[in-house]
Amino acid sequence: MVDNYDESRSSGAALAATIEMDKDKRGKARTVKPLRQLWPFISRYPFLLTAFLIFLALAALLNLGITEALRVIVDCGFGGKEDVSESCARYALGDIGQMGSYFKFGMVIGLGLALFSALRFYFISVLGQRVITDIRKAVYNKLTRLSPEFFERVHTGEVLSRLTTDTTLIETVIGSSVSFAIRSIAVSIGALIWMFFISWKLTLLVAAIGPIVLIPAILIGKRIRVLSRSSQDNLARASGRAGESLGAIQTVQAFTREAKERADFSEAVEKTFDAHKKRILVRSFMTLIIFGLGMIGMIGVMWFGASEVAAAQATGGEDGLSGGRITQFTFLAFMVVSSTGFLTGTWTELLRASGATERIMELLAEKPHIKAPANPAALTNTQGAIKFENVNFIYPSRPTEQTLQDISFEIKPGETVALVGPSGAGKSTIFQVLLRFYDTQSGLVTIDGFPITKLSPQDLRRQFAIVQQNTPLFSGSAMENIRYGREGASDEDVIAAAKAAFAHEFIEKLPEGYLTDLGESAVTLSGGQRQRLAIARAILRDAPVLLLDEATSALDAESERAVQLAFEDMSKSKTTLVIAHRLATVLKADRIIVMDEGRIVETGTHKELVNNKGLYARLAELQFDAAASL
């Protein structure tokens, strides 16, 4: 049993860190038009969308209203009773001559803003999570329906990146960025209109200051993103190398390479530090530019406004400005500048989310090559008769290499047939075609006389139980992994299958027996233990046809003998097709089919093939002579 399994390797924190590093590396679209393809997912929830828009409008209105509350507090709250004007009186919550009456008005506006902002956030966040959940389910549902041919064209890592990183990018945009962007646009437009009515002169001054602040911010922001990418790349390389060396720590120590690994990691993280330091320096400079120019500009505008008020008061004129108006104007201007600055960053996020949407929609638009016919035939009481007639096959990813050439053979119900031959002869491809993971270019494959293309893929595959050479298992318990063969099987059936596969004894010794969590891909088990679980899974499935692809390759001699007896017992009532490199495992097969370079070159029993002095005889001589010399 492997005793150095580290659960953190598959932890949520590690996945989140990976997603975060991948987000900035994902390509951006040129426009935000692909985001329109999200509308079918969003429009399913009109209540959430309508509630969000209502509270967004109310929050934006009160966001502007808070500046009016500030004006009222300054102009009305600090005056005496004799200074109270009619315009002030309508805002007082209580005695119009009391300062607190105007502060209460401001508190009410602030409370309303907080309430509507919270409701806006709630509804858009729930909508975003609901939409992204639907997208993830739609993508995964599509992926499980796609043919293996798709996974030859697109790497699994890229598919998982679309399912995680790309959906996370979309989630960020729907759940927050779009909300803030719409609010920022609404507040900016409203604030500009209000500012213009307060003082068109001051509004023009603010408009002149905006580009002075925003242009440097945009230019420096691009530089920051480049440096962020560099630091993330360095960190990814350092983390990747550390993961490799720690995962193979015994090899590192056996070759006394600890010092070299430490030096390489140290160099990588120092480069990461240097990149981070450059990014911090540039960001600090940007902060200086934005805050420096912004604050100087805003104070300059206030100075100009105050001078206008003072000049009007000195000459006895009235231009409509007051201390409260100037305070209100300043806050409105700050809203415009800050909202505009936010929009520049949001635009980049929207483009990145647009690119993510394109990649997600590409997946959803994929069509499986293997489809069920319009009116599929129904298999009942399957006997397990299999027939290949003049089958030719070429893998789509290797169009110049013909894997199967004019393959014809027939297997009777209950017969055990072995496929042997050199690596690359086409043995495993027989299984791929039989399970209809791929369709042949020509020829006919039937089960019980039904062409497999006339059956639904699901109905066809229910007729098979398979034990594969690479023993794929899943995270979860031993009980769950065995029950994967037949959903709904009782615990007693699972235990009986484990006993038949000679897995019961080692499972019982696990810390929690059948309920022990085996870790990701059952990494806590040895190769032989994993293979016995896979065999138990196939036994539990109890399908009419049993497919064994080097099923005992990871077993010791004693376990292999025991499992062979189990298979022999199963094979009495099932059609069995066996792929084997070790010829000793197929000596009792009813028939042996010998393949080479995609063709069937010999067929017969072990004794007949040995007497033929062909390819099988040469393979048998090499293996059995080698075994005898040990």
C-alpha positions in Angstrom: 0.0 0.0 0.0 1.2 3.5 -0.8 1.7 5.3 2.5 2.8 8.8 1.3 -0.4 10.0 -0.2 -0.9 13.7 0.3 -4.5 14.7 0.2 -3.6 18.3 -0.4 -2.6 17.5 -3.9 -6.3 17.2 -4.8 -7.5 19.8 -2.3 -9.9 22.6 -3.2 -7.3 25.2 -2.2 -4.9 23.8 -4.8 -7.5 23.8 -7.5 -8.5 27.4 -6.6 -4.9 28.5 -6.8 -4.5 26.8 -10.2 -7.6 28.5 -11.5 -6.4 31.9 -10.2 -3.1 31.5 -12.0 -4.8 30.3 -15.2 -7.3 33.2 -15.3 -4.8 35.9 -16.4 -3.4 33.5 -19.1 -6.7 32.9 -20.8 -7.0 34.6 -24.2 -9.3 37.6 -24.7 -11.8 38.1 -27.4 -11.6 41.2 -29.6 -15.2 42.2 -28.8 -17.8 41.5 -26.1 -20.3 40.2 -28.7 -19.8 36.5 -27.7 -21.2 37.4 -24.2 -24.6 37.6 -26.0 -24.5 33.8 -26.2 -25.0 33.7 -22.4 -28.5 35.3 -22.7 -30.3 31.9 -23.1 -28.9 30.9 -19.7 -29.7 34.3 -18.1 -33.2 34.6 -19.5 -34.3 31.4 -17.7 -34.5 33.4 -14.5 -36.7 36.5 -15.2 -37.5 37.1 -11.5 -33.8 37.3 -10.5 -32.9 39.5 -13.4 -35.9 41.9 -12.9 -35.2 42.1 -9.2 -31.5 42.9 -9.9 -32.4 45.7 -12.3 -34.9 47.3 -10.0 -32.5 47.4 -7.0 -29.7 48.4 -9.3 -31.7 51.4 -10.4 -32.7 52.3 -6.8 -29.1 51.9 -5.6 -27.7 54.1 -8.4 -30.4 56.7 -7.6 -29.6 56.8 -3.9 -25.9 56.8 -4.7 -26.5 60.1 -6.3 -29.0 61.0 -3.5 -26.3 60.7 -0.9 -24.5 63.7 -2.4 -27.8 65.7 -2.0 -27.9 64.6 1.6 -24.4 66.0 2.1 -25.4 69.3 0.6 -28.4 69.5 2.9 -26.3 68.7 5.9 -23.7 71.4 5.0 -26.1 74.1 3.8 -29.0 73.4 6.3 -27.6 71.5 9.2 -25.0 74.0 10.2 -27.2 77.1 10.1 -29.5 78.5 12.8 -33.3 78.7 12.8 -33.2 82.0 11.1 -31.2 80.6 8.2 -33.6 77.8 7.4 -34.9 78.1 3.9 -37.9 76.5 2.3 -35.7 74.2 0.4 -34.1 73.0 3.6 -37.4 72.6 5.4 -38.6 69.8 3.1 -35.6 67.7 4.0 -35.8 68.0 7.8 -36.8 64.9 9.7 -38.0 66.7 12.9 -37.5 70.3 14.0 -36.3 72.3 11.0 -34.1 74.4 13.3 -32.2 71.4 14.7 -29.0 70.2 13.1 -29.9 66.6 13.8 -33.0 66.7 11.6 -30.8 67.0 8.5 -28.3 64.4 9.7 -31.2 62.1 10.2 -32.2 62.7 6.6 -28.6 61.7 5.5 -28.8 58.6 7.6 -32.1 57.5 6.0 -30.6 58.0 2.5 -27.5 56.1 3.6 -29.5 53.2 5.1 -31.6 53.0 1.9 -28.4 53.0 -0.2 -27.0 50.2 1.9 -30.3 48.2 1.7 -30.7 48.5 -2.0 -27.0 47.8 -2.7 -27.2 44.6 -0.6 -30.3 43.5 -2.5 -28.7 44.3 -5.8 -25.6 42.3 -4.8 -27.8 39.4 -3.6 -29.9 39.0 -6.7 -27.0 39.4 -9.2 -24.8 37.0 -7.2 -27.5 34.4 -7.0 -28.2 34.9 -10.7 -24.5 34.6 -11.5 -24.2 31.4 -9.5 -27.4 29.9 -11.0 -26.2 30.7 -14.6 -22.7 29.4 -14.0 -24.1 26.2 -12.4 -26.3 25.6 -15.5 -23.3 26.3 -17.8 -21.1 23.8 -15.9 -23.8 21.2 -16.0 -24.4 21.8 -19.7 -20.7 21.5 -20.5 -20.2 18.4 -18.4 -23.3 16.8 -19.9 -22.0 17.5 -23.3 -18.5 16.2 -22.5 -19.9 12.9 -21.3 -21.8 12.5 -24.6 -18.9 13.2 -26.9 -17.0 10.4 -28.6 -13.4 9.5 -27.8 -12.5 11.1 -31.1 -13.1 14.5 -29.6 -10.6 13.8 -26.8 -8.0 12.9 -29.4 -8.3 16.4 -30.8 -8.6 18.3 -27.6 -6.4 17.6 -24.6 -8.1 16.7 -21.4 -6.3 19.5 -19.6 -7.7 22.1 -21.9 -11.2 20.6 -21.5 -10.9 20.8 -17.7 -9.5 24.4 -18.0 -12.7 25.3 -19.9 -14.8 23.6 -17.3 -13.1 25.4 -14.4 -11.1 28.5 -15.3 -13.3 29.7 -18.2 -16.5 29.2 -16.2 -14.9 31.0 -13.3 -14.2 34.0 -15.6 -17.8 34.1 -16.7 -19.0 33.8 -13.1 -16.9 36.8 -12.1 -18.3 38.9 -14.9 -22.0 37.9 -14.4 -21.8 37.9 -10.6 -19.9 41.2 -10.1 -18.2 42.9 -13.1 -21.4 43.5 -15.1 -23.3 44.6 -12.1 -20.6 47.1 -11.1 -20.2 48.2 -14.8 -23.9 48.9 -15.2 -24.0 50.7 -11.9 -20.9 52.7 -12.7 -22.3 53.8 -16.1 -25.7 54.8 -14.6 -24.0 56.7 -11.7 -21.5 58.4 -14.0 -24.2 59.6 -16.4 -26.5 60.7 -13.6 -23.6 62.5 -11.8 -22.5 64.3 -14.9 -26.0 65.6 -15.5 -26.3 66.7 -11.9 -22.9 68.3 -12.0 -23.8 70.3 -15.1 -26.9 71.7 -13.4 -24.8 72.7 -10.3 -22.1 74.4 -12.4 -21.3 73.9 -16.0 -17.9 75.6 -15.6 -16.8 73.2 -12.9 -18.1 70.3 -15.0 -16.0 71.3 -17.9 -12.9 71.5 -15.6 -13.5 68.0 -14.3 -14.0 66.7 -17.9 -10.6 68.2 -18.7 -8.9 66.5 -15.7 -10.4 63.0 -16.5 -8.1 62.1 -19.5 -5.0 63.4 -17.6 -5.7 60.8 -14.9 -7.1 58.0 -17.0 -4.6 57.8 -19.9 -1.6 57.2 -17.6 -3.6 54.7 -15.6 -4.5 52.7 -18.8 -0.9 52.7 -20.1 0.6 51.7 -16.8 -2.1 49.1 -16.2 -1.0 47.3 -19.4 2.5 47.2 -18.0 1.3 45.8 -14.7 -0.6 43.0 -16.5 2.5 42.0 -18.4 4.5 41.9 -15.2 1.7 39.9 -13.4 1.8 37.4 -16.2 5.6 37.1 -15.9 5.5 36.6 -12.1 2.7 34.0 -12.5 4.7 32.1 -15.1 7.7 32.0 -12.8 5.7 30.9 -9.9 4.0 28.2 -12.0 7.4 26.9 -13.1 8.7 26.9 -9.6 5.6 25.1 -8.2 5.6 22.6 -11.0 9.3 21.7 -10.5 8.7 21.5 -6.7 5.8 19.2 -7.2 7.8 16.9 -9.5 10.7 16.7 -7.1 8.7 16.2 -4.0 6.5 13.6 -5.7 9.6 11.7 -6.6 11.6 12.5 -3.4 12.9 8.9 -3.1 14.4 9.2 -6.6 15.8 12.6 -5.8 17.5 11.4 -2.7 18.6 8.1 -4.3 20.5 10.1 -6.9 21.7 12.6 -4.3 20.2 15.5 -6.2 18.8 17.4 -3.2 21.2 20.3 -3.4 20.6 20.8 -7.2 16.8 20.7 -6.7 17.1 23.2 -3.8 19.2 25.5 -6.0 16.8 25.3 -8.9 13.8 26.0 -6.8 15.6 28.9 -5.0 16.5 30.4 -8.4 12.9 30.1 -9.6 11.4 31.7 -6.6 14.0 34.5 -6.6 13.0 35.3 -10.2 9.3 35.3 -9.0 10.3 37.8 -6.3 12.1 40.0 -8.8 9.0 40.0 -11.1 6.7 40.8 -8.2 9.0 43.7 -7.1 8.9 45.2 -10.5 5.1 44.9 -10.6 4.9 46.5 -7.1 7.1 49.4 -8.2 5.0 50.1 -11.3 1.8 49.8 -9.3 3.2 52.2 -6.7 4.1 54.7 -9.5 0.6 54.3 -10.9 -0.9 55.0 -7.5 1.2 58.1 -7.2 0.1 59.3 -10.6 -3.6 58.6 -10.2 -3.9 59.8 -6.6 -1.5 62.7 -7.1 -3.1 64.1 -10.3 -6.6 63.2 -9.2 -6.4 64.8 -5.8 -4.6 67.9 -7.1 -7.2 68.2 -9.9 -10.1 67.8 -7.6 -8.8 70.3 -5.0 -8.1 72.7 -7.8 -11.7 72.4 -9.0 -12.9 73.0 -5.4 -10.5 76.0 -5.2 -11.9 77.5 -8.4 -15.5 76.9 -7.1 -14.8 78.5 -3.8 -13.2 81.4 -5.5 -16.3 81.8 -7.7 -18.5 81.8 -4.6 -16.3 84.3 -2.7 -16.2 86.6 -5.7 -20.0 86.5 -6.0 -20.4 87.2 -2.4 -17.9 90.1 -2.5 -19.8 91.7 -5.3 -23.2 91.0 -3.9 -24.0 88.6 -6.8 -25.6 85.2 -6.6 -24.4 82.4 -8.9 -26.3 79.6 -7.1 -23.2 78.0 -5.5 -22.9 77.4 -1.8 -20.6 75.4 0.5 -23.0 72.5 0.3 -23.2 72.7 -3.5 -19.4 72.6 -3.8 -19.2 69.6 -1.4 -21.9 67.9 -3.4 -20.2 68.7 -6.7 -16.9 67.3 -5.4 -18.5 64.0 -4.4 -20.3 63.8 -7.7 -17.0 64.4 -9.6 -15.3 61.8 -7.5 -18.0 59.3 -8.4 -17.5 60.0 -12.1 -13.7 59.7 -12.0 -13.7 56.5 -9.8 -16.5 54.9 -11.8 -14.7 55.6 -15.1 -11.5 54.2 -13.7 -13.3 51.1 -12.7 -14.8 50.7 -16.1 -11.3 50.5 -17.7 -10.5 47.5 -15.6 -13.9 46.0 -16.2 -13.5 46.2 -20.0 -10.5 43.9 -19.8 -12.5 41.4 -17.7 -15.3 41.6 -20.1 -13.0 40.8 -23.1 -11.5 37.9 -21.2 -14.9 36.6 -20.2 -15.9 37.0 -23.8 -13.1 34.8 -24.9 -14.0 32.3 -22.2 -17.6 32.3 -23.5 -16.4 31.5 -27.0 -14.5 28.5 -25.8 -17.4 27.3 -23.7 -19.8 27.7 -26.6 -17.4 25.8 -28.8 -17.7 22.8 -26.5 -21.5 23.1 -26.3 -21.6 23.2 -30.1 -19.6 20.0 -30.5 -21.6 17.1 -31.9 -20.8 13.5 -30.9 -19.7 11.3 -33.8 -21.3 8.3 -32.2 -25.1 8.7 -32.2 -28.1 6.5 -31.5 -30.2 5.7 -34.5 -33.7 7.3 -34.8 -35.4 4.0 -34.0 -32.8 1.8 -32.2 -33.3 -1.9 -32.0 -33.8 -3.3 -28.5 -31.6 -6.1 -27.1 -33.3 -8.6 -24.9 -31.9 -11.8 -23.4 -28.6 -11.2 -25.0 -26.7 -14.4 -25.7 -23.4 -12.7 -26.6 -22.8 -13.9 -30.2 -20.3 -11.5 -31.8 -19.4 -11.2 -35.4 -16.9 -9.0 -37.4 -17.3 -9.0 -41.2 -14.6 -7.4 -43.3 -14.0 -4.6 -40.8 -11.6 -1.8 -41.7 -10.7 1.0 -39.3 -8.5 4.1 -39.2 -8.2 6.3 -36.1 -9.3 9.9 -37.0 -6.1 11.2 -35.3 -3.9 8.9 -37.5 -5.5 9.1 -40.9 -2.5 7.6 -42.7 -2.3 4.5 -40.5 -4.8 1.7 -41.0 -5.3 0.0 -37.7 -7.6 -2.8 -38.7 -7.5 -4.4 -42.2 -10.3 -6.7 -43.4 -11.0 -8.2 -40.0 -13.5 -11.1 -39.9 -14.2 -13.5 -37.1 -17.2 -14.9 -35.2 -17.6 -15.7 -31.5 -20.3 -18.0 -30.4 -22.3 -17.4 -27.2 -20.4 -18.7 -24.1 -17.1 -19.1 -26.1 -13.8 -17.8 -24.7 -11.6 -16.2 -27.4 -8.1 -14.7 -26.9 -6.6 -12.0 -29.0 -2.8 -12.1 -29.0 0.0 -10.5 -31.0 2.7 -7.9 -30.8 2.0 -4.4 -29.4 0.2 -2.3 -32.0 -1.3 -5.3 -33.8 -4.9 -3.9 -33.3 -6.1 -6.0 -30.3 -7.3 -3.1 -28.1 -8.9 -1.5 -31.2 -11.1 -4.5 -31.5 -12.5 -3.6 -28.0 -12.8 0.1 -29.0 -14.8 -0.8 -32.1 -16.9 -3.4 -30.3 -17.9 -0.9 -27.6 -18.6 1.5 -30.4 -16.3 4.2 -29.1 -15.5 4.6 -32.8 -17.4 3.7 -36.0 -15.6 1.6 -38.6 -14.9 3.0 -42.1 -16.3 -0.2 -43.6 -17.4 -3.6 -42.7 -20.1 -4.9 -40.2 -20.0 -5.6 -36.5 -23.0 -7.5 -34.9 -24.0 -8.7 -31.5 -26.7 -11.4 -31.5 -27.2 -10.6 -35.2 -27.9 -6.9 -34.6 -25.6 -4.4 -36.3 -24.2 -2.4 -33.4 -24.9 0.8 -35.4 -28.6 0.0 -35.1 -28.4 0.0 -31.3 -28.2 2.9 -28.9 -24.6 3.2 -27.6 -25.9 2.9 -24.0 -27.9 -0.2 -24.7 -25.0 -1.8 -26.5 -22.5 -1.0 -23.8 -24.7 -2.5 -21.1 -24.0 -5.9 -22.6 -20.3 -5.7 -21.7 -18.2 -5.8 -18.5 -14.6 -4.7 -19.1 -11.4 -5.0 -17.1 -8.8 -2.6 -18.6 -5.0 -2.8 -18.4 -4.6 0.6 -16.8 -7.1 -0.1 -14.1 -9.0 3.2 -14.0 -10.6 3.8 -10.6 -12.2 6.8 -8.9 -11.9 8.7 -5.7 -14.2 7.3 -3.0 -14.4 4.1 -1.0 -13.8 0.5 -2.1 -17.5 -0.1 -1.9 -18.3 2.8 -4.2 -15.6 1.7 -6.7 -16.9 -1.8 -7.0 -20.6 -0.7 -7.1 -19.6 1.4 -10.1 -20.1 -1.8 -12.1 -23.8 -2.0 -11.2 -25.7 1.0 -9.7 -28.0 0.0 -6.9 -26.2 -3.3 -6.1 -26.5 -4.3 -2.5 -23.6 -4.4 -0.1 -23.8 -8.2 0.0 -23.5 -8.3 -3.8 -20.5 -6.0 -3.7 -18.8 -8.1 -1.0 -19.5 -11.3 -3.0 -17.9 -9.7 -6.1 -14.9 -8.7 -4.1 -14.5 -12.2 -2.7 -14.7 -13.7 -6.3 -11.9 -11.2 -7.3 -9.9 -12.2 -4.3 -10.0 -8.5 -3.1 -12.1 -9.1 0.1 -9.1 -9.9 2.3 -7.1 -6.8 1.7 -10.2 -4.6 1.7 -11.1 -5.9 5.2 -7.6 -4.9 6.4 -8.1 -1.2 5.3 -8.7 1.3 8.2 -12.5 1.4 7.6 -12.8 -1.7 5.5 -15.1 -1.3 2.5 -15.8 2.3 3.5 -12.2 3.5 3.5 -11.6 6.5 1.2 -9.0 5.3 -1.3 -8.0 8.8 -2.4 -7.8 10.2 -6.0 -7.7 7.4 -8.5 -7.4 5.0 -5.6 -3.8 6.1 -5.3 -3.4 4.6 -1.8 -3.6 1.1 -3.2 -0.9 -0.9 -5.0 -1.3 -1.8 -8.7 -2.4 -5.3 -8.0 -5.0 -4.2 -5.4 -6.4 -1.6 -7.9 -6.6 -4.3 -10.5 -8.5 -6.7 -8.2 -11.0 -3.9 -7.5 -11.5 -3.4 -11.2 -12.0 -7.2 -11.6 -14.6 -7.1 -8.8 -16.4 -4.3 -10.5 -16.6 -6.3 -13.8 -17.8 -9.4 -11.9 -20.5 -7.3 -10.2 -21.7 -5.9 -13.5 -22.7 -9.5 -14.6 -23.0 -8.6 -18.3 -23.4 -11.2 -21.0 -20.0 -10.4 -22.6 -16.8 -10.1 -20.6 -13.8 -8.1 -22.0 -10.4 -8.6 -20.4 -7.6 -6.4 -21.5 -4.5 -7.7 -19.8 -6.7 -8.1 -16.7 -4.1 -9.9 -14.6 -1.0 -8.1 -15.6 -0.5 -6.3 -12.2 -1.1 -9.4 -10.1 1.4 -11.6 -8.4 1.5 -15.3 -9.4 -0.7 -16.5 -6.5 -3.3 -13.8 -7.0 -3.2 -14.3 -10.8 -3.9 -18.0 -10.4 -6.8 -17.3 -8.1 -8.3 -14.7 -10.4 -7.9 -16.9 -13.4 -10.0 -19.5 -11.6 -12.7 -16.8 -11.0 -12.6 -15.8 -14.6 -12.9 -19.5 -15.7 -15.9 -19.8 -13.5 -17.5 -16.6 -14.9 -16.7 -17.6 -18.5 -18.8 -20.7 -18.3 -21.9 -18.6 -18.7 -20.5 -15.6 -20.6 -18.9 -14.8 -23.9 -15.4 -13.8 -23.1 -12.9 -11.9 -25.2 -9.4 -11.8 -23.8 -6.4 -9.6 -24.8 -3.2 -11.1 -23.4 0.5 -10.7 -23.9 1.4 -13.4 -21.4 0.3 -16.5 -23.4 0.2 -18.6 -20.3 -3.1 -16.9 -19.4 -4.9 -18.0 -22.5 -3.9 -21.6 -22.8 -7.4 -22.8 -22.0 -9.1 -20.4 -24.4 -11.5 -22.1 -26.8 -9.9 -20.3 -29.6 -6.9 -17.9 -30.1 -6.9 -15.2 -32.8 -3.4 -14.0 -33.6 -3.1 -10.5 -35.0 -0.2 -8.6 -36.6 -0.2 -5.1 -38.2 -4.0 -4.9 -38.1 -4.6 -8.2 -39.7 -5.6 -11.7 -38.5 -2.8 -14.0 -39.4 -3.7 -17.2 -37.5 -6.6 -18.7 -35.7 -6.8 -21.9 -33.6 -6.2 -23.5 -30.2 -2.9 -23.2 -28.4 -1.9 -26.7 -29.6 -2.9 -26.1 -33.2 -1.1 -22.8 -33.4 2.1 -24.2 -31.9 2.1 -26.9 -34.5 1.6 -24.3 -37.3 5.1 -22.9 -36.5 3.8 -19.4 -37.3 3.9 -16.1 -35.3 2.1 -17.6 -32.3 4.6 -20.4 -32.1 7.5 -17.9 -32.1 5.9 -15.8 -29.4 5.2 -18.9 -27.3 8.7 -20.2 -27.7 10.2 -16.9 -26.6 7.9 -16.6 -23.5 8.0 -20.2 -22.3 11.7 -20.6 -22.9 12.3 -17.4 -21.0 10.1 -18.6 -18.2 11.9 -22.0 -18.1 15.3 -20.3 -17.8 14.3 -18.4 -14.7 
